[in-house]
Amino acid sequence: MKKYLLVLILIAIPVFTLKAQMENVPLSNPVYSFIKEMSVKGLIHYIDNDANLSKGRIDYFLSQIAKQDSSLSKVEKKFLKKYQLEFEVGGLDNSNTASLFGHGENFSQKVDGFLSKKLKYLYYIDKPENNLYISGIATRFSFSRSFKPSDSASNSYDGGARFSGTVFKHLGYSYSFDKGGLGGAEFLQLLTAPDLAHNFKFNENIENVRSFDYTDGYLRYQANPYEDMRISVQLGREQLKYGYGYGKSLVLSGLGPDMDFLRFNFDYDIFHYSSITASTVGNFSRYNREANYTKYWAANMATIEIKNLFDFSLEEAMVYSRPLELAYLNPFIFYKFAEQSLQDRDNGTLSFQLQTHFLKDIEFQGTFFLDEDIIGNLGDLQKTSNKTAYQVGTYLYEPFKLRNLSLVLEYTKIRPYVYSHIDNKNTYTAFGTILGNPIGPNSDEIYTKAKYNFSEWVNGLLEYQFIRKGNNITDAQGNLIRNVGGDVQVPYRGELLDADHAYFLDGNRVNTQIVTLGMNVELIRDIIFEFKYIYRLDNNVTNGTKNDVSFGFFRMNWDY
């Protein structure tokens, strides 16, 4: 219960005067891409293994970038101006912001404003100490078409709202909801929006029209008791990402369902600490609701920032499926030893992470991930108990003096049985989706991405993935013949059933290549038109068969 006590402590301590911007910015906001590029460029220091940032923190980064205006390209200066308007409290008025309700404009002026490059809200109160921003949201207005293996089509539509802001200078809040429907081919719906796989209404599918819904919301209290010190406590639900990863993190990729959580953060000078206890659900059972259950993911992460050199982080996490465990609610305890004192029933992981900052325009990242304890088996790394993974990558911004271009190269390797657990309820999953990297156990991936900012309103990207995976061997009916550790839902079952050694990429070998070509165009501010084409080729090396899929989609996202 120490996290709850921290809330009372934070309210009681003195605080410096600060802008009222305590609500978090959703991870889908494109400002994160700009912040990352400026960090690699060396203008700011952004530690993105705990990615969620408050509006005030982004405003701080933008102010630091503005002080180095001479280092920016023309496009970067326009990005800066665009985001300063969005994230600096107190600067909104009719000249730069369109509002559907209030603020003294007539209907014709409101229509003109919504068709312009002005920032857009349904309604806003933009005051320094207490503020409110109401946005209409629709992120799934889309039309999709597959070209292979068949000519099929699907469409989706949605609508909702977000209420966010800060009150009493320190209490940030957010509340959002979104409801939509779909039509057309189901397989294409899942290809273009894979998060539907863990949406309850989509899976339940009992309404006349196949539908989906989402909701997030939280309260977040932050205090700055001393200069360069930030302490915050947050209770609620939003998308989370934990750990490094230019493609997908090994720790928490953010691709699973949004979790309900209690979160504590402490930042002071070179030390950064985060602790989360989150609840989610196990695999979905359509016909037996009694089989559905709650599970928990708890994590602590400490980061030491060696300025102008590198950041080093130590992170631990625990997955368990019984009622809330007080030991994992404690932000100041080593989980693995605590788990052993609780009779070793849970799925514990540990990761070591490194990110460099000693070269401008070039950044390196690395993560070493351990699932359970391998100390007793270091002499034989092929044993099934050695459930390890690692990821290394580099991010280049403006390579070869090419302005506004970023390149990413990353390699990920995940050994057999990683993310699985002897108790199937404790797999490293939520709603059946892997919480970490989606390629899963017994696989590796080469991931590359090129992104180019044509302007502050248009960008294009090209991605290439090469994935190798060793799947479990099954018969024609899907019955397991040999377990090689390639399925997160099938753990090592003991020497009587499975070999005590697990060789990387053993089993039914499949090589997959994925090419993604995309473009985002923001003709009207806050309304983004997304165009994407994806080609996927699955080469079953073991069986000598190949299957390819190609599809494209147009999606209109707006948040105004």
C-alpha positions in Angstrom: 0.0 0.0 0.0 3.0 2.3 -0.1 2.0 3.8 -3.4 -1.2 5.1 -1.9 0.7 6.6 0.9 2.9 8.4 -1.6 -0.2 10.3 -2.9 -0.7 11.8 0.5 2.9 12.7 0.9 3.0 14.4 -2.5 0.0 16.6 -1.7 1.7 17.7 1.6 5.1 18.7 0.2 5.9 22.2 -1.1 6.1 22.7 -4.8 7.6 25.2 -7.2 5.3 27.3 -9.5 4.9 25.4 -12.7 2.6 25.4 -15.7 -0.5 23.3 -15.4 0.3 20.6 -18.0 0.2 17.3 -15.9 -1.9 15.2 -18.3 0.0 12.7 -20.5 0.2 13.0 -24.2 -1.1 9.8 -26.0 1.7 7.7 -27.5 -0.1 8.0 -30.9 0.6 11.7 -31.1 3.2 12.4 -33.8 5.1 14.8 -31.5 6.9 11.8 -30.1 8.6 11.2 -33.5 9.8 14.8 -33.5 11.1 14.6 -29.9 13.0 11.4 -30.8 14.6 12.9 -33.9 15.7 16.0 -31.9 17.1 13.7 -29.2 19.2 11.7 -31.7 20.3 15.0 -33.2 21.7 15.9 -29.8 19.5 18.9 -29.0 17.7 17.3 -26.0 18.1 14.2 -23.9 15.0 12.0 -24.2 14.9 8.7 -22.3 12.3 6.7 -24.2 12.3 3.4 -22.4 9.5 4.9 -20.2 7.9 6.6 -23.2 4.8 8.3 -21.8 5.4 12.0 -21.4 3.3 14.7 -19.8 2.2 17.7 -21.8 4.5 19.9 -19.6 7.5 17.6 -20.2 7.0 17.9 -24.0 6.7 21.7 -23.6 10.0 21.7 -21.7 11.7 19.7 -24.5 10.3 22.1 -27.1 11.6 25.1 -25.2 15.1 23.5 -25.1 15.0 22.9 -28.9 13.9 26.5 -29.5 17.1 27.7 -27.7 19.1 26.0 -30.5 17.1 27.4 -33.4 20.2 27.9 -35.5 20.7 24.1 -35.6 17.3 23.4 -37.1 16.4 22.9 -40.8 13.5 24.8 -42.3 11.2 21.8 -41.9 12.3 21.3 -38.2 11.6 25.0 -37.5 8.1 24.6 -38.8 7.6 21.4 -36.8 8.7 23.3 -33.7 6.3 26.2 -34.3 3.5 23.7 -34.9 4.0 21.8 -31.7 4.7 24.9 -29.6 1.2 26.1 -30.3 -0.2 22.7 -29.3 1.7 22.1 -26.0 2.3 25.6 -24.5 -0.6 26.5 -22.2 -2.1 30.0 -22.4 -1.4 30.8 -26.1 -4.7 29.7 -27.7 -7.1 32.2 -29.2 -9.3 32.6 -32.3 -6.3 33.5 -34.5 -4.7 30.1 -34.1 -7.4 27.7 -32.8 -10.8 26.7 -34.1 -13.5 25.7 -31.6 -16.9 24.3 -32.3 -18.5 25.7 -29.2 -17.9 29.1 -27.5 -15.1 31.7 -28.1 -17.3 34.2 -29.9 -17.1 33.1 -33.6 -20.1 32.8 -35.9 -20.9 29.6 -37.7 -19.2 30.7 -41.0 -16.0 31.5 -39.1 -16.1 28.1 -37.3 -16.4 26.2 -40.6 -13.5 28.1 -42.1 -11.5 27.4 -38.9 -12.1 23.7 -39.1 -11.0 23.6 -42.7 -7.8 25.4 -42.0 -4.3 24.8 -40.5 -5.6 26.0 -37.1 -5.4 23.8 -34.0 -8.9 22.3 -33.4 -11.0 21.5 -30.3 -14.7 21.0 -29.8 -14.2 23.3 -26.8 -11.3 24.5 -24.7 -10.4 26.5 -21.5 -6.7 27.4 -21.9 -5.8 29.0 -18.6 -2.4 28.6 -16.9 -3.6 27.0 -13.6 -6.8 25.1 -14.7 -7.6 24.0 -18.2 -9.8 21.7 -20.2 -9.5 20.5 -23.8 -12.4 18.5 -25.4 -11.5 16.8 -28.7 -13.6 14.7 -31.1 -11.7 11.6 -32.0 -12.1 9.1 -34.9 -9.1 7.0 -35.7 -10.6 4.1 -37.8 -12.4 5.7 -40.7 -10.8 3.3 -43.2 -11.2 1.4 -46.5 -9.0 -1.6 -47.1 -8.5 -3.9 -50.1 -6.4 -7.1 -50.4 -4.9 -8.1 -53.7 -3.5 -11.5 -52.7 -4.5 -14.2 -52.0 -7.9 -12.9 -53.0 -9.6 -9.6 -54.0 -11.4 -8.7 -50.8 -12.4 -5.4 -49.2 -13.3 -4.2 -45.7 -14.2 -0.9 -44.1 -14.5 0.6 -40.6 -15.9 3.7 -39.0 -15.9 5.1 -35.4 -16.4 8.2 -33.3 -15.8 9.4 -29.8 -14.4 12.1 -27.6 -11.5 12.9 -25.3 -11.6 15.2 -22.3 -8.2 16.2 -20.9 -6.4 18.9 -18.9 -5.1 19.9 -15.5 -6.8 21.3 -12.4 -5.2 22.8 -9.3 -1.9 23.1 -11.2 -0.9 19.6 -10.3 -3.7 17.1 -11.1 -3.8 16.0 -14.7 -6.8 14.0 -16.0 -8.0 12.4 -19.2 -11.1 10.5 -20.2 -11.8 9.1 -23.7 -14.2 6.8 -25.4 -14.5 5.5 -28.9 -17.1 3.2 -30.6 -17.1 1.9 -34.1 -18.3 -0.8 -36.5 -16.8 -2.8 -39.3 -17.8 -4.5 -42.6 -16.3 -6.8 -45.1 -13.6 -9.5 -44.8 -12.6 -10.3 -41.2 -9.1 -11.4 -42.1 -8.5 -8.1 -43.7 -9.9 -6.2 -40.7 -7.3 -8.0 -38.5 -4.5 -7.3 -41.0 -5.1 -3.6 -41.1 -6.0 -3.2 -37.3 -4.3 -6.1 -35.4 -5.4 -4.6 -32.1 -8.9 -5.9 -32.8 -7.6 -9.4 -31.9 -7.8 -8.3 -28.2 -11.0 -6.3 -28.4 -13.8 -7.9 -26.5 -16.7 -6.7 -28.6 -15.0 -7.7 -31.8 -14.3 -11.2 -30.5 -17.8 -11.5 -28.9 -19.5 -10.7 -32.3 -23.1 -11.0 -31.2 -24.5 -7.7 -32.6 -26.1 -7.1 -36.0 -23.0 -5.1 -37.0 -19.6 -6.3 -35.9 -18.4 -3.6 -33.6 -15.6 -2.5 -31.3 -15.1 -0.1 -28.4 -12.3 1.4 -26.4 -12.1 3.6 -23.4 -9.2 5.2 -21.4 -9.0 7.5 -18.5 -6.8 8.4 -15.5 -5.8 10.9 -12.8 -2.2 11.9 -12.6 -0.7 14.0 -9.8 2.7 15.6 -10.2 4.8 17.7 -7.9 8.2 19.4 -8.3 9.4 19.9 -4.8 12.9 20.9 -5.8 14.6 22.1 -8.9 15.0 19.3 -11.5 12.9 16.9 -9.3 9.6 15.4 -10.5 7.4 13.0 -8.5 4.2 11.7 -9.9 1.5 9.2 -9.2 -1.0 8.0 -11.8 -4.1 5.8 -11.5 -6.1 4.8 -14.5 -5.8 3.3 -18.0 -3.9 4.3 -21.1 -1.5 2.8 -23.7 1.9 2.0 -22.1 5.3 1.3 -23.6 8.2 0.1 -21.5 11.7 -0.6 -22.6 13.7 0.4 -25.6 13.0 -0.8 -29.2 12.9 1.0 -32.5 10.6 -1.7 -33.8 8.9 -3.4 -30.9 10.2 -3.6 -27.3 11.1 -6.9 -25.7 9.6 -5.7 -22.4 6.2 -4.0 -23.2 5.5 -3.2 -26.8 2.2 -1.4 -26.3 0.6 -3.7 -28.9 -1.5 -5.5 -26.3 -4.7 -4.2 -24.7 -4.5 -1.0 -22.6 -4.1 -2.0 -18.9 -5.5 -0.5 -15.7 -2.6 0.5 -13.6 -1.2 2.4 -10.6 2.1 4.1 -11.5 4.8 5.9 -9.5 7.6 7.9 -11.1 10.5 9.7 -9.5 13.1 11.8 -11.5 16.0 13.7 -10.0 19.1 14.9 -11.8 20.6 11.7 -13.4 18.3 9.2 -11.6 15.0 8.1 -13.0 12.7 5.5 -11.4 9.4 4.0 -12.4 7.1 1.5 -10.8 3.8 0.1 -12.2 1.3 -2.4 -11.1 -1.2 -3.1 -13.9 -4.2 -5.5 -14.3 -5.3 -7.1 -17.5 -7.0 -10.4 -18.6 -6.1 -13.8 -19.8 -7.0 -15.7 -22.9 -10.6 -15.0 -24.2 -13.2 -17.8 -23.8 -16.3 -17.1 -26.0 -18.6 -19.8 -24.6 -17.4 -20.2 -21.0 -17.2 -16.9 -19.2 -16.1 -18.7 -16.0 -12.9 -19.5 -17.8 -12.0 -15.8 -18.2 -9.7 -14.4 -15.5 -7.8 -11.4 -14.4 -4.0 -11.3 -14.4 -1.4 -8.8 -13.3 1.8 -7.3 -14.7 4.0 -5.4 -12.3 7.3 -3.7 -13.2 10.1 -1.6 -11.6 12.7 0.2 -13.7 15.7 2.3 -12.6 17.7 4.4 -15.1 21.0 6.1 -14.5 21.7 8.9 -17.0 25.4 9.5 -17.7 25.1 12.8 -19.5 26.5 13.0 -23.1 27.5 9.3 -22.9 24.8 6.8 -22.3 21.8 5.7 -20.1 21.8 2.4 -18.3 18.6 0.8 -17.0 17.7 -2.2 -14.9 14.1 -3.4 -15.2 12.2 -6.2 -13.6 8.6 -7.5 -14.2 6.3 -10.1 -12.8 3.2 -11.7 -14.3 0.8 -13.5 -12.0 -2.9 -14.5 -12.1 -4.1 -14.7 -8.5 -5.7 -11.8 -6.6 -3.6 -8.6 -6.2 -0.3 -9.4 -4.5 0.8 -6.7 -2.0 4.5 -7.6 -2.5 4.4 -6.5 -6.1 2.5 -3.3 -5.2 5.6 -2.3 -3.3 7.8 0.0 -5.5 10.9 -0.6 -3.3 11.5 -4.3 -3.5 13.4 -6.8 -5.7 10.6 -8.8 -7.2 12.6 -12.1 -7.8 13.5 -12.5 -4.2 10.0 -11.5 -3.2 8.6 -14.1 -5.6 10.8 -16.8 -4.1 9.5 -16.0 -0.6 6.0 -16.4 -2.0 6.9 -20.0 -3.1 8.0 -19.3 -6.7 4.6 -19.4 -8.4 4.9 -16.4 -10.8 6.5 -15.5 -14.1 9.5 -13.2 -13.4 11.6 -11.4 -16.0 14.6 -9.1 -15.8 16.2 -6.8 -18.5 19.3 -4.8 -18.8 19.1 -1.8 -21.2 21.5 0.7 -22.7 21.1 3.7 -24.9 24.0 5.9 -26.1 24.2 9.7 -26.4 27.8 10.4 -27.1 27.5 10.9 -30.9 25.3 13.5 -32.6 22.9 12.1 -35.2 23.7 8.5 -34.2 22.2 6.5 -31.4 22.7 2.9 -30.3 20.3 0.8 -28.2 20.6 -2.6 -26.6 18.4 -4.8 -24.4 19.2 -8.1 -22.8 16.1 -9.9 -21.5 15.9 -12.8 -19.1 12.7 -14.8 -18.6 13.1 -16.5 -15.2 16.5 -17.4 -13.6 19.4 -18.8 -15.7 22.2 -18.4 -13.2 22.4 -22.1 -12.4 22.6 -23.1 -16.1 25.2 -20.6 -17.6 27.4 -23.5 -18.6 24.9 -24.8 -21.1 23.0 -22.1 -22.9 21.0 -24.5 -25.0 19.0 -25.8 -22.0 15.3 -25.1 -22.1 15.6 -23.2 -18.9 17.8 -20.6 -20.6 15.0 -18.4 -21.8 16.8 -15.3 -23.0 16.4 -12.6 -25.7 18.4 -9.6 -26.8 17.9 -6.7 -29.1 20.4 -4.3 -30.6 19.9 -1.4 -33.0 21.0 2.0 -34.3 19.1 5.1 -35.2 20.6 7.6 -37.7 19.2 11.0 -38.2 20.1 13.0 -41.3 22.8 10.5 -42.4 25.1 11.7 -45.2 23.8 15.2 -44.5 20.4 14.3 -45.9 18.1 16.7 -44.1 14.9 15.4 -42.4 15.7 11.8 -43.1 15.9 9.1 -40.4 17.1 5.5 -40.7 16.7 2.6 -38.3 18.4 -0.8 -38.2 17.6 -3.3 -35.5 18.2 -7.0 -34.8 16.1 -9.0 -32.3 16.7 -12.6 -31.2 14.3 -14.5 -28.9 15.2 -18.0 -27.7 12.7 -20.9 -27.4 10.1 -20.8 -24.5 10.6 -17.1 -23.8 7.4 -15.4 -22.5 5.9 -18.9 -21.7 5.3 -20.3 -18.2 4.6 -23.6 -16.7 1.3 -22.2 -15.4 -0.5 -21.2 -18.6 -2.3 -18.4 -16.8 1.0 -16.7 -16.2 2.2 -16.4 -19.8 3.6 -13.0 -20.7 0.4 -12.2 -22.5 -2.8 -10.2 -22.2 -6.0 -11.3 -24.0 -3.7 -13.9 -25.8 -1.4 -11.1 -27.2 2.3 -11.1 -26.2 3.1 -8.1 -24.1 6.6 -8.0 -25.4 7.9 -8.4 -28.9 5.2 -9.9 -31.2 7.5 -12.2 -33.1 7.4 -14.5 -30.1 9.7 -17.3 -28.9 12.2 -19.2 -31.1 12.5 -16.4 -33.6 14.7 -13.5 -34.8 14.1 -10.4 -36.8 16.0 -7.9 -38.9 14.0 -4.6 -38.9 14.8 -1.6 -41.0 12.9 1.7 -41.4 13.5 4.9 -43.5 11.3 7.9 -42.7 11.4 11.2 -44.5 9.7 14.5 -43.5 8.7 16.3 -46.7 7.2 19.1 -44.6 5.6 19.5 -41.2 2.4 18.2 -42.9 3.6 15.3 -45.0 5.9 12.3 -44.3 6.7 9.0 -45.9 8.1 5.7 -44.7 9.5 2.5 -45.9 9.9 -0.5 -43.6 11.4 -4.0 -44.2 11.2 -6.9 -41.8 12.9 -10.3 -42.2 11.7 -12.8 -39.6 12.8 -16.4 -39.0 10.7 -18.6 -36.7 10.8 -22.2 -35.6 7.3 -23.4 -34.9 6.2 -26.4 -32.9 5.6 -29.5 -35.1 2.0 -30.5 -35.3 -0.1 -33.0 -37.3 -2.8 -32.1 -39.9 -5.4 -31.7 -37.1 -3.2 -29.3 -35.1 -2.2 -31.9 -32.4 1.3 -31.3 -31.0 3.9 -33.8 -32.1 7.1 -32.1 -30.9 7.5 -29.1 -28.7 10.5 -26.9 -29.7 9.5 -23.8 -27.7 7.9 -21.9 -30.6 4.5 -21.2 -29.1 4.1 -18.9 -26.1 1.0 -20.9 -25.0 2.9 -24.2 -24.8 5.6 -24.2 -22.1 8.3 -26.7 -21.4 6.5 -29.7 -20.0 9.3 -31.7 -18.4 11.8 -34.3 -19.6 9.1 -37.0 -20.1 7.4 -35.0 -22.8 9.9 -32.5 -24.1 13.7 -32.5 -24.8 15.7 -30.8 -22.1 17.6 -28.8 -24.7 16.0 -26.2 -27.0 18.0 -25.3 -30.1 17.3 -22.0 -31.7 15.1 -22.1 -34.9 14.5 -25.8 -34.4 11.1 -27.2 -35.6 8.9 -26.2 -38.6 11.0 -23.3 -40.0 9.2 -20.3 -41.6 10.9 -17.3 -43.0 8.8 -14.2 -43.4 9.5 -11.0 -45.3 7.3 -7.9 -44.9 7.6 -4.7 -46.9 5.6 -1.6 -45.8 5.2 1.5 -47.8 3.3 4.4 -46.2 2.6 8.1 -46.4 0.8 10.5 -43.9 -0.7 13.7 -45.3 -2.2 16.4 -43.0 -4.1 18.6 -45.4 -6.2 20.0 -42.6 -4.6 20.3 -39.2 -5.5 17.4 -36.8 -7.0 15.4 -39.7 -4.4 12.9 -41.0 -4.9 10.9 -44.2 -2.8 7.7 -44.0 -2.0 5.6 -47.0 -0.3 2.3 -46.6 0.6 -0.8 -48.7 2.0 -4.0 -47.2 3.4 -7.1 -48.9 4.1 -10.3 -46.9 5.7 -13.5 -48.0 5.8 -16.6 -45.8 8.3 -19.2 -46.9 7.9 -22.5 -45.1 11.4 -23.9 -45.5 10.5 -27.2 -43.9 7.6 -28.0 -46.1 8.8 -26.2 -49.2 5.7 -24.1 -49.5 5.2 -20.3 -50.0 2.2 -18.0 -49.3 2.1 -14.3 -50.0 -0.4 -11.6 -49.0 -0.6 -8.1 -50.3 -3.1 -5.4 -49.2 -3.4 -1.7 -48.9 -5.6 0.7 -47.0 -6.6 4.3 -46.7 -7.4 5.6 -43.2 -8.5 9.0 -42.0 -7.5 9.8 -38.4 -8.7 13.0 -36.7 -8.4 14.3 -33.1 -9.9 17.8 -32.9 
